[in-house]
Amino acid sequence: METKSRSLLKALVWQVIGFVSMVSVGLVITGSLKAGGTMAAVNSGLGFVVYLVYERVWSRVAWGQMLRS
């Protein structure tokens, strides 16, 4: 099982990558850095929470994990 701090760090790094990607896509599509940034901020906030919950749920699922000797 992962520690909570590891799950949190993974989620933060993933969100930074996603935020930069989303700002770029929003800028290309809308031509506005403000609109792209707003879209990215909303998406990142929601995505962060969902991903963190998803990771913690899967950390409790034993299926497919190999036991350490």
Order of alpha helices (4+ residues) and beta strands (2+ residues): alpha-alpha
